[in-house]
Amino acid sequence: MNMFEEYRQALLFMQVGEPVHAARILAPLVTAEPANADVRLQLALAYFASAQLKRAEAELRVLVERDPSDHYSHHVLGRTLERLHRPAEALPYLRLAAAMAPKPEYRTAADRVAAGLARARTSRR
């Protein structure tokens, strides 16, 4: 099987809700083609969907560093940090994604995290 066929197989695993299997296929593809942003993003999404959040964070940080204009990677990195219970780190990424692209889900995530941080500050008083 060639790399393109493996990539397509990984996407099929994602579609049927098997992100662990997808990640197992995608990880060697990222190693073979580290500059391929599409494959790296799919690996990050597979890690995110299978709650391998530290791995997702690592892949997303590479994507954001390489392409700071990639609003989707900023959003998913923010969501990953949110799921890792690091809302103060998540908020800048979520706000930046919302500023770069007017998508309701971006704004909703940024607002949710900002509100949670505000509640936490208020409850500490």
Secondary structure as UniProt FT lines:
FT   HELIX           3..15
FT   TURN            16..17
FT   HELIX           19..32
FT   TURN            34..35
FT   HELIX           37..49
FT   TURN            50..51
FT   HELIX           53..66
FT   TURN            68..69
FT   HELIX           71..83
FT   TURN            84..85
FT   HELIX           87..100
FT   HELIX           104..124
//
